[in-house]
Amino acid sequence: MLLVMIVLALAVSIALAGSAGGITDPGTPDPDPIDGTDEADDLQGTGGDDVMRGLSGDDTIQGFGGDDTIDGGGGDDYIRGGEGDDLVMGGPGNDHLRDRDAGGDDTMRGGAGDDRFDIDSPGGTTHAYGGQGDDSFSWTAGQATLIGGDGDDSFSAAFDHETGALYGGRIDGGEGIDSLYLPHFLSDRTYSLILDPDGSVLQTDTGPAVSVTGIERVHLGIGDVLVDGTAMTDDLYIEGDQEFFYEDYQSTLLGGSGDDTLTGGSVMEGGDGDDVLIASQIGSTMTGGEGADTFVYDDYDTYQWDVDHHWYYSAPTVITDFDPAEDHLELTVRYPEVIHWGPDTEPVAPPEITIVDDPENNQTIIQVNGNAAMVLQGVTDFDPSLLALTITPY
């Protein structure tokens, strides 16, 4: 009996000692879910690791701090996870998912619907999945992986405005006709988008790169940009955004072996195939390559006014390989019916088009009001009927 009492006393003393600090605290239990209703709710997190569910309705949900799990449910929801490593799900509906907090490893899933993703998370990493629908991804800072899924999705690529370097990441358009929009690279760097069927890459001479797959259309911002699609066999659509007041920046667009559409570049080369090359800036150079190509020059806002109120072209658009036997040539001249000079107005007469044969330089010059607008290199005795001319006031 004495031995049993000693053993019990020893066990009690050990238990008391453990309760004073030897046993691990189980921690704070997970909070109860924060649920909305079937109406339009405004839900806010606690700053901890919240579970938030909007249910039906067009909800506004903000997680704030902590590693949150947020499900918008049905409806067109606005969701912002806040700081921490968050999982954000839009659910059915046209949702707006926003990641604009520095740091954190966040995952966003749009679900069904035309969803919008805003990603501006310096120092963070974001994984965004569009799902079904025509989704848009606005990526301005931080590393990111963007996957469009089904639908015609659009993407922008982020770069550091101070250094000009790209943020590293991955863009995958998925199914559908997907578009990549490059921002205005107004820096000293030259950016290149090398298109390849096995995987494309957006890069600069130094710094991280962005891998690109599943993109059918490329839209350029202003800056020194090379888009090289010479390895591509699919039809490409590449649209530049150079304007005459940004002549210091040059964009080079190179097509592949498909029937490509290149527009707005400083230098455009179609490659093989029946390509369409569209000049929309002063001094462009276009080369169609093999195939029956179409060269288009729309001169809206590409002319300038001199001190005598006469408009002129500071540099013509040059076509290096126009073949009269199979290529097509289109020129659209737009002009203002009235010019406003302070309080006064002055009518503008329709422009005169002149075709000048220049055999000495082995070329044909198409003039607008006596100024060279287009130059066809290697072409003499040009047949005016080959020019599809449109003159229209605005």
LUMRO-435858 format. One record per residue (C-alpha): x, y, z; residue number from 1. Coordinates in steps of 0.5 Angstrom, whole numbers. Each point is the difference from the previous one (the first is absolute). Example, Ala and Ser with C-alpha at 12.3 -4.5 7.8 and 13.67 -1.06 7.14 Angstrom:
<sites>
       x       y       z     n
      25      -9      16     1
       2       7      -2     2
</sites>
This chain:
<sites>
       x       y       z     n
       0       0       0     1
       6       5       2     2
       3      -2      -7     3
      -6       2      -4     4
      -1       7       4     5
       7       2      -2     6
      -1      -2      -7     7
      -7       4       0     8
       4       6       3     9
       5       0      -5    10
      -4       0      -6    11
      -4       6       3    12
       6       4       1    13
       2      -2      -7    14
      -6       3      -3    15
       0       6       4    16
       7       2      -2    17
      -2      -2      -8    18
      -6       5       1    19
       5       6       2    20
       3      -1      -6    21
       2      -6      -3    22
      -6      -2      -4    23
      -1       4      -7    24
      -5       5      -1    25
      -5      -2      -5    26
      -1       7      -3    27
      -6       4      -2    28
      -5      -4      -3    29
      -2       2      -7    30
      -5       6       0    31
      -7      -2      -3    32
      -1       2      -7    33
      -3       7      -2    34
      -6      -1      -4    35
      -4       4      -4    36
      -7       0      -3    37
      -3      -1      -6    38
       0       8      -1    39
       5       5      -1    40
       5      -1       6    41
       6       4       2    42
       4      -5       4    43
       7       2       4    44
       5      -5       3    45
       3       1       7    46
       7       0      -2    47
       1      -7       2    48
      -1      -6      -4    49
      -7       0      -3    50
      -4      -4      -3    51
      -5       5      -4    52
      -6      -3      -5    53
      -4       6      -3    54
      -6      -5      -3    55
      -5       3      -5    56
       0       7      -1    57
       5       5      -3    58
       5       0       6    59
       6       5       2    60
       4      -5       4    61
       7       3       3    62
       4      -5       4    63
       6       5       3    64
       5      -4       4    65
       1      -7       1    66
       0      -6      -5    67
      -7       0      -2    68
      -4      -4      -4    69
      -6       4      -4    70
      -5      -3      -4    71
      -5       5      -4    72
      -5      -5      -2    73
      -5       2      -5    74
      -1       7      -2    75
       5       6      -3    76
       5       0       6    77
       5       5       2    78
       5      -4       4    79
       7       3       3    80
       4      -5       4    81
       5       5       4    82
       6      -2       3    83
       2      -7       1    84
       0      -6      -4    85
      -7       0      -3    86
      -5      -5      -4    87
      -5       4      -3    88
      -5      -3      -5    89
      -5       4      -3    90
      -6      -5      -2    91
      -5       0      -5    92
      -1       8      -3    93
       4       5      -3    94
       5       1       6    95
       6       5       2    96
       5      -3       4    97
       6       5       2    98
       7      -1       3    99
       3       6       1   100
       4      -1       7   101
       7      -1       0   102
       3      -7       2   103
      -4      -6       1   104
      -1      -6      -5   105
      -7       0      -2   106
      -5      -4      -4   107
      -6       3      -4   108
      -5      -4      -4   109
      -5       3      -4   110
      -5      -6      -2   111
      -5       1      -5   112
      -2       7      -2   113
       4       6      -3   114
       5       1       5   115
       5       6       1   116
       6      -1       4   117
       4       6       3   118
       7      -2       2   119
       5       5       3   120
       4      -3       5   121
       7       2       1   122
       4      -6       3   123
      -5      -5       0   124
      -2      -6      -5   125
      -7       0      -3   126
      -3      -6      -3   127
      -6       2      -4   128
      -5      -5      -4   129
      -6       3      -4   130
      -4      -6      -1   131
      -6       0      -5   132
      -2       7      -3   133
       4       5      -3   134
       5       3       5   135
       4       6       1   136
       7       0       4   137
       3       6       1   138
       7      -1       3   139
       4       6       2   140
       5      -3       6   141
       3      -6       3   142
       1      -7      -3   143
      -6      -3      -2   144
      -3      -6      -4   145
      -6       1      -4   146
      -4      -5      -3   147
      -6       2      -4   148
      -4      -7      -1   149
      -6       0      -5   150
      -2       6      -4   151
       3       6      -3   152
       5       3       5   153
       4       6       1   154
       7       1       3   155
       5       6       2   156
       7      -1       2   157
       3       3       6   158
       7       4       0   159
       3       4       5   160
      -1       7      -2   161
       7       3       4   162
       5      -6      -3   163
      -4      -2      -6   164
       1      -7       2   165
      -6      -5      -1   166
      -3      -4       6   167
       1      -7      -2   168
      -6      -5      -1   169
      -4      -4      -4   170
      -6       2      -5   171
      -4      -6      -3   172
      -6       2      -4   173
      -4      -6       0   174
      -5      -2      -5   175
      -4       6      -4   176
       3       6      -4   177
       5       3       6   178
       3       7      -1   179
       7       2       4   180
       0       8       1   181
       7       3       1   182
       1       6       4   183
       3       7      -2   184
       8      -2       1   185
       2       7       0   186
       7      -2       2   187
       7      -1      -2   188
      -1      -7      -1   189
      -2      -4      -6   190
      -5      -5       1   191
      -1      -7      -4   192
      -6      -5      -1   193
       3      -6      -3   194
      -6      -4      -3   195
       1      -7       0   196
      -5      -6      -1   197
       4      -4       6   198
      -1       6       4   199
       1       8       0   200
       4       4       4   201
       0       8       2   202
       6       2       2   203
       5       6       0   204
       8      -1       0   205
       0      -1       7   206
      -4      -1       6   207
      -6      -5       1   208
      -4      -3      -6   209
      -7      -2      -1   210
      -2      -6      -4   211
      -6       1      -5   212
      -5      -6      -3   213
      -7       0      -3   214
       0       7      -2   215
      -3       2      -7   216
       1       7       0   217
       5       5       2   218
      -1       7       1   219
       6       5       2   220
       1       6       4   221
       4       6      -2   222
       8      -2       1   223
       6      -4      -3   224
      -3      -6      -2   225
       1      -6      -4   226
      -5      -6      -1   227
       3      -5      -4   228
      -5      -5      -3   229
       4      -3      -5   230
       0      -7       3   231
      -8       0       0   232
      -4      -4      -5   233
      -7       2       3   234
      -3       7      -3   235
       3       5       5   236
      -4       7       2   237
       5       5       2   238
      -2       7       1   239
       5       6       2   240
      -2       7       3   241
       6       4      -2   242
      -2       7      -2   243
       3       6      -3   244
       2       4       6   245
       4      -6       3   246
       5      -1      -6   247
       5      -1       5   248
      -3      -7       1   249
       0      -6      -5   250
      -4      -6      -1   251
       2      -6      -4   252
      -5      -5      -2   253
       2      -6      -3   254
      -5      -5      -3   255
       0      -8      -1   256
      -2      -4      -6   257
      -7       1       2   258
      -5       5      -3   259
       2       5       5   260
      -3       7       2   261
       5       5       2   262
      -2       7       1   263
       3       7       3   264
       8      -2       0   265
       6       4      -1   266
       2      -6      -4   267
      -4      -6      -3   268
       2      -6      -3   269
      -6      -5      -2   270
       4      -6      -2   271
      -3      -6      -4   272
      -7       0      -1   273
      -6       5      -2   274
       1       5       5   275
      -3       7       2   276
       5       6       2   277
      -3       6       2   278
       4       6       1   279
      -3       5       5   280
       6       5       2   281
       5       4      -4   282
       6      -3      -3   283
      -2      -7       0   284
       3      -6      -4   285
      -4      -6      -2   286
       3      -6      -4   287
      -5      -5      -2   288
       4      -6      -1   289
      -2      -6      -4   290
      -8       0      -2   291
      -5       4      -2   292
       0       6       5   293
      -4       6       2   294
       3       6       1   295
      -4       6       4   296
       1       7       2   297
      -5       4       4   298
       3       6       1   299
      -4       3       5   300
       4       4       5   301
       6      -2      -4   302
       1       7      -3   303
       2       7       3   304
      -1       7      -1   305
       5       5      -2   306
       0       8       2   307
      -4       1      -6   308
      -6      -4       2   309
       2      -5      -5   310
       0      -8       2   311
       6      -4      -2   312
       3      -7       1   313
       7       0       4   314
       2      -6      -3   315
      -3      -5      -5   316
      -3      -7       1   317
       5      -5      -4   318
      -2      -7      -3   319
       6      -3      -2   320
      -3      -6      -4   321
      -6       2      -3   322
      -2      -5      -6   323
      -5       3      -5   324
      -2      -7      -2   325
      -3      -3       6   326
       1       5       6   327
      -6       5       2   328
       1       8       2   329
      -4       4       4   330
       0       7       2   331
      -5       4       4   332
       1       7       1   333
      -4       4       5   334
       0       7       1   335
      -4       5       4   336
      -5       4      -4   337
       1       6       5   338
       6       2       4   339
       0       5       6   340
       5       5       1   341
      -2       3       7   342
      -6       4      -1   343
       0      -1      -8   344
      -2      -6      -4   345
       3      -1      -7   346
      -3      -5      -5   347
       5      -6      -3   348
      -1      -2      -7   349
       0      -8      -2   350
       7      -2      -1   351
       3      -1      -6   352
       4      -7      -2   353
       5       0      -5   354
       4      -7      -2   355
       7       2      -2   356
       5      -5      -4   357
       7       0       2   358
       4      -4      -4   359
       6       3       2   360
       0      -3       7   361
      -4      -6      -2   362
      -7       2       4   363
      -7       3      -1   364
      -2       6       5   365
      -7       1       2   366
      -1       7       2   367
      -5       3       4   368
      -1       8      -1   369
       8      -1      -3   370
       2      -3       6   371
       3      -7      -1   372
      -5      -5       4   373
       2      -7      -3   374
       6      -2      -3   375
       0      -7      -4   376
       7      -2      -1   377
       2      -4      -6   378
      -6       2      -4   379
       0       4      -6   380
      -6       2      -5   381
      -5      -1       6   382
      -7      -2      -3   383
      -5       5       4   384
      -5      -5       0   385
       3      -4       5   386
       0       5       5   387
      -7       0       4   388
      -1       7       3   389
      -4       3       5   390
      -1       7       1   391
      -4       2       6   392
      -2       6       4   393
       0       0       8   394
</sites>
